[in-house]
């Protein structure tokens, strides 16, 4: 019984000490998505990515136009060709269609790779600025206030203006 009292007292002291430590922590928030979208580097990276995407789209559209033209030509000539030639042409069209699908998949992968390549240094720069401002302001925790990330109430300190100032915009 005596040990139980000692354990209870020790547990209560531990909880009280933990609460005291937690009460001393300073917390701020920042909308990281907003910060990233407003960074000049992000705007130029998005423009570069869009240019690459437009190039891929144009190439694929040209290939699709060529496929449609071949399909129309083969359809118009099918009555004057043998069954064997028509089957061979159908296989050719299927192969061409598959190559277009493969090109679309490769383009999508390249776009994702390029996006990661372009956005990684920008994200790292933003994180470094957030870390620097948080340390300078004495914050122990910074919570991402981007909508959908779990922050429900954001009445505390918003670091966005200070981080933007740190980044020079």
C-alpha positions as CSV (number, residue, x, y, z in Angstrom):
1,X,0.0,0.0,0.0
2,X,2.8,2.3,0.9
3,X,4.6,1.6,-2.4
4,X,1.3,2.4,-4.3
5,X,1.2,5.8,-2.6
6,X,4.8,6.5,-3.6
7,X,4.1,5.4,-7.2
8,X,1.0,7.6,-7.3
9,X,2.9,10.6,-6.0
10,X,5.8,10.1,-8.4
11,X,3.3,9.8,-11.3
12,X,1.6,13.0,-10.3
13,X,4.9,14.8,-10.1
14,X,5.9,13.5,-13.5
15,X,2.7,14.7,-15.1
16,X,2.9,18.1,-13.4
17,X,6.6,18.5,-14.6
18,X,5.6,17.4,-18.1
19,X,2.8,19.9,-18.1
20,X,5.1,22.7,-16.9
21,X,7.6,21.9,-19.7
22,X,4.9,21.8,-22.3
23,X,3.5,25.1,-21.1
24,X,6.9,26.7,-21.7
25,X,7.0,25.7,-25.4
26,X,6.3,28.4,-27.9
27,X,4.3,27.4,-31.0
28,X,3.7,29.3,-34.3
29,X,2.1,28.4,-37.6
30,X,2.7,29.1,-41.3
31,X,0.9,28.2,-44.5
32,X,3.7,26.5,-46.3
33,X,1.7,26.1,-49.5
34,X,1.0,29.8,-49.6
35,X,4.7,30.6,-49.0
36,X,5.9,28.3,-51.7
37,X,3.3,29.6,-54.2
38,X,4.4,33.2,-53.6
39,X,8.1,32.5,-53.9
40,X,9.5,34.0,-57.2
41,X,11.6,30.8,-57.7
42,X,8.4,28.7,-57.6
43,X,6.8,30.9,-60.3
44,X,9.7,30.5,-62.7
45,X,9.9,26.7,-61.9
46,X,6.2,26.3,-62.7
47,X,6.7,28.3,-66.0
48,X,9.5,26.0,-67.0
49,X,7.5,22.9,-66.1
50,X,4.5,24.2,-68.1
51,X,6.7,24.9,-71.1
52,X,8.0,21.3,-70.9
53,X,4.5,20.0,-70.5
54,X,3.3,22.0,-73.6
55,X,6.2,20.5,-75.6
56,X,5.2,16.9,-74.6
57,X,1.5,17.7,-75.3
58,X,2.3,19.0,-78.8
59,X,4.4,16.0,-79.7
60,X,1.7,13.6,-78.5
61,X,-1.1,15.5,-80.3
62,X,1.0,15.4,-83.5
63,X,1.3,11.6,-83.1
64,X,-2.4,11.3,-82.5
65,X,-3.2,13.3,-85.6
66,X,-0.9,11.1,-87.6
67,X,-2.6,8.0,-86.2
68,X,-6.0,9.4,-87.1
69,X,-4.8,10.2,-90.6
70,X,-3.4,6.6,-91.1
71,X,-6.6,5.2,-89.7
72,X,-8.7,7.2,-92.1
73,X,-6.5,6.3,-95.0
74,X,-6.5,2.6,-94.1
75,X,-10.3,2.6,-93.7
76,X,-10.8,4.2,-97.1
77,X,-8.4,1.8,-98.8
78,X,-9.6,-1.3,-96.9
79,X,-12.1,-2.4,-99.6
80,X,-9.4,-2.4,-102.2
81,X,-6.9,-4.4,-100.1
82,X,-6.8,-8.1,-99.2
83,X,-7.8,-9.5,-95.9
84,X,-4.2,-10.2,-95.1
85,X,-3.1,-6.6,-95.9
86,X,-5.9,-5.2,-93.8
87,X,-5.0,-7.3,-90.8
88,X,-1.3,-6.3,-91.2
89,X,-2.4,-2.6,-91.2
90,X,-4.6,-3.1,-88.2
91,X,-1.7,-4.5,-86.3
92,X,0.4,-1.6,-87.4
93,X,-2.2,0.9,-86.1
94,X,-2.4,-1.0,-82.8
95,X,1.4,-0.9,-82.5
96,X,1.4,2.8,-83.3
97,X,-1.3,3.4,-80.7
98,X,0.7,1.5,-78.1
99,X,3.8,3.6,-78.8
100,X,1.7,6.8,-78.3
101,X,0.5,5.4,-75.0
102,X,4.1,4.6,-74.0
103,X,5.2,8.1,-75.0
104,X,2.4,9.6,-72.8
105,X,3.5,7.5,-69.8
106,X,7.2,8.4,-70.4
107,X,6.3,12.1,-70.7
108,X,4.3,11.9,-67.4
109,X,7.3,10.3,-65.6
110,X,9.6,12.9,-67.0
111,X,7.4,15.7,-65.9
112,X,7.2,14.3,-62.4
113,X,11.0,13.9,-62.3
114,X,11.5,17.4,-63.5
115,X,9.0,18.8,-61.0
116,X,10.8,17.0,-58.1
117,X,14.1,18.4,-59.5
118,X,12.8,21.9,-59.7
119,X,10.8,22.1,-56.5
120,X,13.2,20.3,-54.1
121,X,15.7,23.2,-53.8
122,X,12.8,25.7,-53.4
123,X,11.3,23.7,-50.6
124,X,14.6,23.4,-48.9
125,X,15.1,27.1,-49.1
126,X,11.7,27.7,-47.6
127,X,12.3,25.3,-44.8
128,X,15.7,26.9,-44.0
129,X,14.0,30.3,-43.8
130,X,11.3,28.9,-41.6
131,X,13.9,27.3,-39.3
132,X,15.9,30.6,-39.2
133,X,12.9,32.8,-38.4
134,X,11.5,30.3,-35.8
135,X,14.9,30.1,-34.1
136,X,15.2,33.9,-34.1
137,X,11.7,34.4,-32.7
138,X,12.2,31.6,-30.0
139,X,9.6,29.2,-31.3
140,X,10.0,25.5,-30.4
141,X,7.4,24.3,-32.8
142,X,6.1,25.5,-36.2
143,X,2.9,23.9,-37.5
144,X,2.0,23.8,-41.1
145,X,-1.3,25.8,-41.4
146,X,-2.0,24.7,-45.0
147,X,-5.6,23.8,-45.3
148,X,-6.2,20.1,-44.8
149,X,-3.1,19.5,-42.8
150,X,-4.8,19.2,-39.5
151,X,-4.5,22.7,-38.0
152,X,-8.0,23.7,-36.9
153,X,-7.4,27.0,-35.0
154,X,-4.6,29.3,-35.9
155,X,-4.9,32.2,-33.4
156,X,-1.2,32.1,-32.6
157,X,1.8,33.7,-34.3
158,X,1.8,33.5,-38.1
159,X,5.4,33.3,-39.4
160,X,4.5,33.8,-43.0
161,X,5.2,37.6,-43.1
162,X,8.5,37.1,-41.3
163,X,9.6,34.3,-43.5
164,X,8.7,36.2,-46.6
165,X,10.8,39.1,-45.3
166,X,13.6,36.7,-44.6
167,X,13.4,35.4,-48.2
168,X,13.3,39.0,-49.6
169,X,9.8,39.3,-51.0
